[in-house]
Amino acid sequence: MTDIPQIPAAPVHALDQPRTLLFLAYPQMGLLDLTGAQTVFWAATKARAARGLPGYRVVTASLEGGLVATAEGLAVATEPLAPWLHEPFDTLVVPGAPEIVRTLPDHAELVAWLAQAAQRARRTASVCSGTFLLAAAGLLDGRRAATHWAMCDALHRRFPAIEVDAESIFVQQDQVWTSAGVSAGIDLALALVEADCGREVAMQVARELVVFLKRPGGQAQFSELLKAQGEDSDAFETLHLWLSEHLGDPRLTVERLAEQARMSLRNFTRVYKHKTGRTPAKAIEVFRLEAARRLLENSDQHIEQVARHCGFGSEERMRLAFQRHLAVTPRDYRARFARGVPLAEIQGSLA
């Protein structure tokens, strides 16, 4: 590995100046990890230009420059990284790669460059398994971080100093941002745009890209029903479908689930926890939470109606569940993502 020279500190860009975003490219990176986030910044620049305001300059650079093959087979044109040892830039973005857990030692030179370059960036971000490169560079020690849900255990084993968040879409810790799998890089980029340019521009970009849900960092990576179907829980697949159809039933209890599964309460509770990793009571809560999220996003029902429809019983109980799992209130959640909700209710949630 060649020696990496010291990089002088870069100035922090004023809000009224263009911002250079430096995307680090390397062989077999994920194509969407790279281009999904880049498209968000391109759309934000276009929206800003329509207002006569500066936007972003997006640069894709690799150690040697030239064409870099992605995991999907498409080659991406890149600049060499060397000139950026001295050129100013605002943000570093590191895409992930499907085989990064296995190939991480092959990227030692890029990791060394990243460790020093991050010192002069205003912020550093990773998409999907790009978190492993940030971790190898020592940028995540003592911090909470997200990555693709399938790689969370590997990240924890290899870098135990990191608090791995297996649920969140993206995580911000100081000047370091990390995101979950693939398309979550779009959510991360929208959050960065909102931090730079305001909510109006971020929502305009989301609409243009038909990303109709601009998800918060605390939103779960995937649906609870999809998660349940993917676990070692074939015996409960029919039960989960039944559960999703009876969430509003006030008589829904763990005892009812055991009866539906044709098992004794004691055996059902033990086997369910072993197979799914959560108690039956917790399963009821998270399934209700997801149903409530969908109604808040897509219906004009009032908050109290949503709470009753999903089986929470009261708005307060639903609020506590949202705070516990998503760190946001139902009203704030609706204010971010609602479609076709009465303006008065949205305004009330923002008051």
C-alpha positions as CSV (number, residue, x, y, z in Angstrom):
1,M,0.0,0.0,0.0
2,T,1.3,3.4,-0.9
3,D,1.8,6.1,1.7
4,I,-1.1,8.5,2.1
5,P,0.0,12.1,2.6
6,Q,-1.6,14.3,5.2
7,I,-4.6,16.2,4.0
8,P,-5.0,19.9,5.0
9,A,-8.2,20.9,6.6
10,A,-10.9,22.1,4.3
11,P,-13.0,25.2,5.0
12,V,-16.7,24.7,5.9
13,H,-18.8,25.9,3.0
14,A,-21.2,28.7,3.6
15,L,-24.9,27.9,2.9
16,D,-24.9,30.2,-0.1
17,Q,-22.1,28.4,-1.9
18,P,-22.1,25.3,-4.1
19,R,-21.3,22.1,-2.2
20,T,-19.0,19.4,-3.6
21,L,-20.0,15.9,-2.8
22,L,-17.3,13.3,-3.3
23,F,-18.5,9.8,-3.9
24,L,-15.8,7.1,-3.3
25,A,-15.9,4.4,-6.0
26,Y,-14.2,1.0,-5.9
27,P,-14.5,-2.3,-7.7
28,Q,-17.7,-4.3,-7.2
29,M,-19.6,-1.6,-5.4
30,G,-23.4,-1.6,-5.6
31,L,-24.6,0.5,-8.6
32,L,-27.8,1.7,-6.9
33,D,-25.9,2.5,-3.7
34,L,-24.0,5.0,-5.8
35,T,-26.5,6.3,-8.3
36,G,-29.6,6.4,-6.0
37,A,-28.1,9.0,-3.7
38,Q,-26.5,10.9,-6.6
39,T,-29.8,11.2,-8.4
40,V,-31.3,12.9,-5.2
41,F,-28.5,15.5,-5.2
42,W,-28.9,16.0,-9.0
43,A,-32.7,16.7,-8.5
44,A,-32.0,19.0,-5.6
45,T,-29.5,21.0,-7.7
46,K,-32.1,21.3,-10.4
47,A,-34.7,22.5,-7.8
48,R,-32.3,25.0,-6.4
49,A,-31.3,26.3,-9.8
50,A,-34.9,27.1,-10.6
51,R,-34.8,29.4,-7.6
52,G,-31.5,31.0,-8.7
53,L,-29.6,29.3,-5.9
54,P,-26.5,27.2,-5.9
55,G,-26.7,23.4,-5.6
56,Y,-24.3,20.5,-5.5
57,R,-21.4,19.4,-7.6
58,V,-21.3,15.6,-7.6
59,V,-17.9,13.9,-8.2
60,T,-17.2,10.2,-8.4
61,A,-13.6,9.3,-7.7
62,S,-11.6,6.1,-7.2
63,L,-8.0,5.4,-6.3
64,E,-6.7,5.1,-9.8
65,G,-9.5,6.9,-11.7
66,G,-11.0,5.6,-15.0
67,L,-13.7,3.0,-15.4
68,V,-14.7,1.1,-12.2
69,A,-16.9,-2.0,-12.6
70,T,-19.9,-2.3,-10.3
71,A,-21.3,-5.5,-8.9
72,E,-24.0,-5.4,-11.5
73,G,-21.5,-5.3,-14.3
74,L,-21.9,-1.7,-15.4
75,A,-18.7,0.3,-15.4
76,V,-18.7,3.8,-13.9
77,A,-16.3,6.6,-15.1
78,T,-14.3,8.1,-12.2
79,E,-11.8,10.7,-11.5
80,P,-8.5,9.9,-9.6
81,L,-8.7,10.5,-5.8
82,A,-5.2,12.0,-5.7
83,P,-6.1,15.6,-6.6
84,W,-8.7,15.6,-3.9
85,L,-5.9,15.5,-1.3
86,H,-5.8,19.2,-1.8
87,E,-9.1,20.3,-3.4
88,P,-11.9,21.4,-1.1
89,F,-15.0,19.3,-0.7
90,D,-18.0,19.3,1.6
91,T,-19.3,15.7,2.0
92,L,-17.8,12.2,1.5
93,V,-20.2,9.5,0.5
94,V,-19.2,5.8,0.5
95,P,-21.4,3.3,-1.3
96,G,-21.6,-0.3,-0.2
97,A,-20.8,-3.6,-2.0
98,P,-22.6,-7.0,-1.8
99,E,-19.3,-8.8,-0.9
100,I,-17.8,-6.2,1.3
101,V,-17.7,-8.5,4.4
102,R,-15.4,-10.8,2.4
103,T,-13.4,-8.2,0.4
104,L,-12.9,-5.6,3.1
105,P,-9.1,-6.4,3.5
106,D,-8.7,-5.6,-0.3
107,H,-9.6,-2.0,0.3
108,A,-6.9,-1.1,2.8
109,E,-5.6,1.8,0.7
110,L,-9.0,3.3,0.2
111,V,-9.7,2.9,3.9
112,A,-6.5,4.8,4.8
113,W,-7.4,7.6,2.4
114,L,-10.9,7.7,3.9
115,A,-9.6,7.9,7.4
116,Q,-7.7,11.1,6.7
117,A,-10.1,12.6,4.2
118,A,-13.0,12.4,6.7
119,Q,-11.0,14.7,9.0
120,R,-11.5,17.6,6.5
121,A,-15.0,16.8,5.3
122,R,-17.9,18.6,6.9
123,R,-19.7,15.3,7.1
124,T,-19.2,11.7,6.0
125,A,-21.9,9.3,4.9
126,S,-22.2,5.6,3.9
127,V,-24.9,3.7,2.0
128,C,-25.7,0.2,2.9
129,S,-22.6,-1.9,3.6
130,G,-20.4,1.1,3.0
131,T,-20.6,1.3,6.7
132,F,-17.9,-1.4,6.9
133,L,-15.5,1.0,5.2
134,L,-16.3,3.8,7.6
135,A,-15.9,1.3,10.5
136,A,-12.5,0.1,9.2
137,A,-11.4,3.7,9.0
138,G,-12.2,4.1,12.7
139,L,-15.0,6.7,12.1
140,L,-17.7,4.8,13.9
141,D,-16.0,3.7,17.2
142,G,-18.3,4.5,20.1
143,R,-21.1,5.6,17.7
144,R,-24.4,4.1,16.6
145,A,-24.6,3.1,13.0
146,A,-26.9,1.4,10.5
147,T,-26.2,-1.0,7.6
148,H,-28.1,-3.6,5.6
149,W,-30.1,-5.7,8.1
150,A,-28.5,-8.9,6.7
151,M,-25.0,-7.6,7.6
152,C,-25.7,-6.3,11.1
153,D,-24.4,-9.3,12.9
154,A,-21.2,-9.3,10.8
155,L,-20.7,-5.6,11.5
156,H,-21.1,-6.2,15.3
157,R,-18.7,-9.1,15.3
158,R,-16.0,-7.4,13.3
159,F,-16.3,-3.9,15.0
160,P,-17.6,-4.5,18.6
161,A,-17.0,-0.8,19.5
162,I,-19.9,0.2,17.2
163,E,-23.5,0.2,18.5
164,V,-25.2,-1.5,15.5
165,D,-28.8,-0.3,14.9
166,A,-30.5,-3.1,13.1
167,E,-33.8,-1.3,12.7
168,S,-33.2,2.2,11.5
169,I,-33.3,3.4,7.9
170,F,-30.4,5.8,8.6
171,V,-28.5,7.1,11.6
172,Q,-26.8,10.4,12.2
173,Q,-24.1,10.5,14.9
174,D,-22.4,13.9,15.0
175,Q,-20.9,14.5,11.5
176,V,-21.2,10.8,10.4
177,W,-24.3,9.4,8.7
178,T,-24.9,5.7,7.9
179,S,-27.8,4.1,6.2
180,A,-29.4,0.7,5.7
181,G,-29.7,-1.4,2.6
182,V,-29.5,-0.1,-0.9
183,S,-32.6,2.1,-1.4
184,A,-32.2,3.5,2.1
185,G,-29.4,5.6,0.5
186,I,-32.1,7.6,-1.2
187,D,-33.7,8.3,2.2
188,L,-30.3,9.3,3.6
189,A,-29.6,11.6,0.7
190,L,-33.1,13.2,1.1
191,A,-32.3,13.8,4.8
192,L,-28.9,15.5,3.8
193,V,-30.7,17.6,1.3
194,E,-33.3,18.7,3.9
195,A,-30.5,19.5,6.3
196,D,-28.8,21.7,3.6
197,C,-31.7,23.2,1.7
198,G,-34.8,22.8,3.9
199,R,-37.9,20.6,3.9
200,E,-39.5,22.2,0.9
201,V,-36.7,21.3,-1.5
202,A,-36.4,17.8,0.0
203,M,-40.1,17.1,-0.5
204,Q,-39.9,18.6,-4.1
205,V,-37.1,16.1,-4.9
206,A,-39.0,13.2,-3.3
207,R,-42.1,14.0,-5.4
208,E,-40.0,14.3,-8.6
209,L,-38.4,10.9,-8.0
210,V,-41.7,9.4,-7.0
211,V,-40.3,8.6,-3.6
212,F,-43.8,9.3,-2.1
213,L,-42.6,8.3,1.4
214,K,-39.7,10.3,2.7
215,R,-39.0,8.0,5.5
216,P,-37.4,9.1,8.8
217,G,-34.2,7.6,10.1
218,G,-36.1,5.8,12.8
219,Q,-38.4,4.0,10.5
220,A,-38.0,0.2,10.4
221,Q,-36.0,-1.2,7.4
222,F,-38.8,-3.5,6.3
223,S,-42.4,-4.6,7.1
224,E,-43.1,-6.8,10.0
225,L,-45.1,-9.2,7.9
226,L,-42.3,-9.5,5.4
227,K,-39.8,-10.0,8.2
228,A,-42.0,-12.7,9.8
229,Q,-42.3,-14.5,6.5
230,G,-38.5,-14.5,6.1
231,E,-37.7,-15.9,9.5
232,D,-37.5,-19.5,10.6
233,S,-41.2,-19.4,11.4
234,D,-43.0,-21.4,8.7
235,A,-45.2,-22.9,11.4
236,F,-46.6,-19.4,12.1
237,E,-47.0,-18.1,8.6
238,T,-50.8,-18.7,8.6
239,L,-51.0,-17.3,12.1
240,H,-49.3,-14.1,11.0
241,L,-51.7,-13.6,8.1
242,W,-54.6,-14.2,10.5
243,L,-53.1,-11.7,13.0
244,S,-52.7,-9.0,10.4
245,E,-56.5,-9.4,9.6
246,H,-57.6,-9.2,13.3
247,L,-55.5,-6.4,14.7
248,G,-58.5,-4.2,15.6
249,D,-60.2,-7.0,17.5
250,P,-60.3,-5.9,21.2
251,R,-60.4,-9.6,22.2
252,L,-57.0,-10.2,20.5
253,T,-54.7,-11.6,23.2
254,V,-51.8,-14.0,23.4
255,E,-54.3,-16.6,24.5
256,R,-56.3,-16.1,21.2
257,L,-53.1,-16.5,19.2
258,A,-52.3,-19.8,21.0
259,E,-55.8,-21.1,20.3
260,Q,-55.5,-20.1,16.6
261,A,-52.1,-21.9,16.5
262,R,-53.8,-24.9,18.2
263,M,-51.2,-25.0,20.9
264,S,-51.2,-24.7,24.7
265,L,-50.5,-21.2,25.9
266,R,-47.2,-22.2,27.6
267,N,-45.9,-24.2,24.6
268,F,-47.0,-21.5,22.1
269,T,-45.2,-18.8,24.1
270,R,-42.0,-20.8,24.3
271,V,-42.0,-22.0,20.7
272,Y,-43.0,-18.6,19.2
273,K,-40.2,-16.8,21.0
274,H,-37.7,-19.4,19.9
275,K,-38.8,-19.3,16.3
276,T,-39.3,-15.5,15.8
277,G,-37.0,-13.9,18.4
278,R,-39.9,-12.0,20.1
279,T,-42.7,-12.7,22.4
280,P,-46.3,-13.1,21.1
281,A,-47.3,-9.9,23.0
282,K,-44.5,-8.0,21.3
283,A,-45.6,-9.4,17.9
284,I,-49.1,-8.0,18.4
285,E,-47.7,-4.6,19.2
286,V,-45.3,-4.4,16.2
287,F,-48.0,-5.7,13.8
288,R,-50.4,-3.0,15.1
289,L,-47.7,-0.4,14.8
290,E,-47.1,-1.2,11.1
291,A,-50.9,-1.2,10.4
292,A,-51.1,2.2,12.1
293,R,-48.2,3.6,10.0
294,R,-50.0,2.6,6.8
295,L,-53.2,4.3,7.9
296,L,-51.4,7.4,8.9
297,E,-49.6,7.5,5.5
298,N,-52.5,6.7,3.3
299,S,-55.9,7.5,5.0
300,D,-57.6,10.6,6.3
301,Q,-58.8,8.9,9.5
302,H,-58.1,10.9,12.7
303,I,-55.4,9.8,15.0
304,E,-57.9,8.4,17.6
305,Q,-59.7,6.5,14.8
306,V,-56.4,5.0,13.7
307,A,-55.6,3.9,17.2
308,R,-59.0,2.2,17.6
309,H,-58.9,0.6,14.2
310,C,-55.5,-1.0,14.8
311,G,-56.3,-2.2,18.3
312,F,-54.4,0.2,20.4
313,G,-57.5,1.3,22.2
314,S,-56.5,4.9,22.7
315,E,-54.4,7.5,21.1
316,E,-52.1,7.6,24.1
317,R,-51.3,3.9,23.9
318,M,-50.5,4.3,20.3
319,R,-48.3,7.3,20.9
320,L,-46.3,5.4,23.5
321,A,-45.8,2.5,21.0
322,F,-44.6,5.0,18.3
323,Q,-42.2,6.6,20.7
324,R,-40.8,3.3,21.9
325,H,-40.2,1.9,18.4
326,L,-39.8,4.9,16.1
327,A,-38.9,7.8,18.4
328,V,-41.6,9.9,16.9
329,T,-45.2,10.6,17.7
330,P,-48.1,9.5,15.4
331,R,-48.9,13.1,14.6
332,D,-45.3,13.9,13.6
333,Y,-45.2,10.7,11.6
334,R,-48.3,11.7,9.7
335,A,-47.0,15.3,9.2
336,R,-44.0,13.9,7.4
337,F,-45.7,11.3,5.2
338,A,-49.4,11.9,4.9
339,R,-51.2,11.9,1.6
340,G,-54.7,13.4,1.5
341,V,-54.9,14.2,5.2
342,P,-57.0,17.3,6.2
343,L,-54.7,20.4,6.4
344,A,-56.0,21.3,9.8
345,E,-54.8,18.0,11.3
346,I,-51.3,18.4,9.7
347,Q,-51.1,21.9,11.0
348,G,-52.1,20.8,14.4
349,S,-49.4,18.1,14.5
350,L,-46.8,20.7,13.6
351,A,-47.9,23.2,16.2
